[in-house]
Amino acid sequence: MTQDSKNILYYNPGSVFSNVGVLLIYQKNIQDQFELRPIPMGVDNISPWYIKLNPKGQVPTLVHQGKSIPDTLAIASYLDEQFKPSIFATEDSQVLALIEQWRQVRVLSLLSGMKTATQDVSQMAATLEASRQQVENYAKSNPDLAEAYKIRLDAHDDRSKILIDHDAYLMHKERLTKLLDNTEKALLDNNGKLLSRGQTAADVYAVSILYWLKSKLDKDILKSRPTIEKYYQEQASSPSFINAFKK
């Protein structure tokens, strides 16, 4: 099937969850049916046209035949409904619980957050406040989108907290350590699989986030976890991964 102009995945290459969205499409082998359209963060994602699609102003957002689906978990479920066979198992409570563990680690905090209690984050705080003011200005000039922009402001404030709060950095650092420890054990217990049932959306989250961590945070992050490293290399050698993240 040829690409439909109404079928778009809005994403940003630097976004960890954009990685998830892109890989979901390639895992389903439907990349020829969607335009992957990158958008600049801090510009398009807070513009009225995008807020109408995704009030949080986050990426990715899938648009299929005019319908907007924000959030990667919703995208995974939607793709399984629309494009058979179903492969992501997002109806499985065990899969959902594992996905949530990966979603709860805010990796941006680990990359750009307040890593020490004495770190000067005044410049970052000023930048974030200027960005917030920009969103408020959009809200004032688009009163019909006032409620949507309130949602965006909440998302902005949440992001600001993880970047300028040292306790938030420590919490997410601890979460990641625990998650990687648990993943190492699970892979050992399940003969190299995250879950005994086999490949699911949880694998898409895991490999996408690991790719982001190795690319942006620490290429040797799995050095002391050889089972995860083996799992990652196996996943990264798949055609869907190679095509989704080829340079």
N, C-alpha and C positions, 0 to 999 in steps of 0.2 A: 504494500500500500504506500502511496506517495504521502509526503508530509502535508498535513493540513495546517493552514495558516492560523486556525483557531486552536491548534494543539501546541502548547508552549510550556516549557519548564523554565521559569525565571530562577536564576541562581547567581551565586558569586563564587568564583574559583577559590577564594581564600576562606570560604565558610565551611566549617566542618560538616554541618548538616546539609549543605549543598552537595557535598561528596556523597552523602547517603542518597539524596534525591536522584543524582545522576546515575549512581550504581543501580538503584532500583529499576530504572528504565532499561539499562543495559542487561540486567539480569533477566528481565522479561523479553529481551530481544525485540524491543519495539522502538528503538532509537530512530528508525527511519520514519516513524509516524509523529515525531515531536521535534520542534525546533528548540534547541538548548540556547536560551538567550541570556547572556550575562548582563547584570545590571550593577551600576556603581552604588555601593552602600553610602548612606548619608546624602544621597541625591535622589535617585529614582525610588528607592524603597520607602521614602517618606512623602513622596509626591501623591497628590490626590488620586491619580489613576491607579496607583499601586495599593494605596490604603483601602480602596474599594475592593480590591481582590483579597488583601490580607491585612486586616486592621492592626496586627502586631507589627507590620512593616518588616517582617523577617523573611529570610530565604531558607529553603526554596518555596515556590508556589507553583503548583501544576494547574494549567488551564487546559481542559479537554472539552472540545465541542461547546465552548462558551461557559463551562462550569468551572469555578475556581475551587481548588482543593489546597489549602495551606496546611503545613505541618507534615513531616515525613511519615509519621505513623498512619495518618489519614491517607496519604498518598499511596503507601504500601497496600492498605486495605482496598482502596479504590482501584488500583491497577489489577489486583487479583480478581475483583468483581467484573471488571470490564474486559480483561484480556486473559483468557484461559490458556493453559491450566493454571489453577491457583498454586502458588509455590511459596508464599511468604508465611502462611500459618498465623496470621495476626489474630485469629480467633482463639488461639491456644493460650491459656492463662500462663503457662510456663514460659512460652515465648515472649509474651507481653512483659512478664516480670523481669526477664533478662534484658530486654530492650530498655526498660525503664532504668535499670542499673547503669547502662551506658549513657542514656540521656541525662542522668542526674550529675554526671561529671562535667562541669563547665570548663572545658579545656582552654577557653579564652583567658580565664583567670590565671591559669598556669603559665600561659605565654606572656600576657601583658599586664597581669595583675600586680598588686602590692606585695612583693616577695619578702620584704622585711618590715618590721614595725616602724623603722625610722626612714623608710624610703620617701622621698619627696614626690608626691603625686599631684602637686598643685597645678602643674601645667595640664596634666590629663584631666583633672577636675574642671578646669576652665574650658577645655575643649568640649567636654561632655555637657557642660552647662550651656555653651553656645549652641550645641546641637539640639539641646532640649528647647531652647528659645526658638529655634527654627521650626520645630514641630508645633510649638504653641502658636507661632505666626500663621502656619498653615491652617491650624484649627480655627483661628479667628477669621481667616479669609474664606473658609469653607464651612460655614455653620451647619450645612446639611450633613457634614461628616464629623460633627462634634463628638459623638459617642465613639466613633471609630478611632478618632485621634486620642481620646482618653485611654483607649486600650494600648495605642502606640506609646503614649507617655508612660504607662505602667511598665511596658516592656523595656523602654529606655531606662527607667529608674532601676529596674532589676539588673540590667546590664551594667549600669554605672556602679552599683554596689559591689559586684564581683570584681570590678577593676580597681576600685580605690579603697577596699576594705581588706586589711591584712588577714583578719580572721576568716574571711571568705576564701582567700587564697589557701590558707592552711587546711580548711575544711575540704576543698576540692582536691588538694594534693593528697590528703589522707584517703579520700574516696577513690582516687585513681589507683593508689597503691593497693588498697583492699580489693578493688575490682580486678586488677591484674593478678594478684595472688589467687583470687577465687577462680579466675579464668584458667590459670595454669593448672590448678587442681582439677577443674572440670574437664579440660582436654585430656588429662591423664586418665581420669575415671571413665571417659567416654570414647576411648580409642581415637583421640585426635579430633573429636567433634565437640562443639559447644554444648549441644543437646543430643541425647541419645536418638531422637527421632530423625536427625539429619539436618540438612541445610534449610534455613528459614530466614526470615527478615532479620533475626538476631545476628546472623552472620554478616548481613549487609551493614548493619550498624557497627559491629565489631571491627570488620576489616576497613571500613571507611574511616572510622575514628583512629584506628591504629596507623593508617596511612597518613592522616593529618598529623598525628603525634610524631611519627618518624620523620616527616617532611619538615615540620615547623618547630617542634619542641626539642627533640633529642633523637638523632638517628640510631643511637645505641640504647634506646629505652628498654628494649627487650633482651639486652645482653645477659641479664641474670635469670631470664625466663625462657629457656631454650624450647620448651614445648609450644609456647605462644609464637615464638619466632618461626618455628617449623610450620605451624598452622598458618601464620600470616604469609609466608613465602608460597605455600601451596595455593592459598586463595589469590594471591597477587599474580600467580602464573595463569589464571583462568582467562579465557578470551574476553569475558565481560569486564573484568577488572582492567586488563591491558587496554582495551578500547575506550573505557570510560575515563581513564586517567593518563592516556598517552600524551606526551608533551607535544 
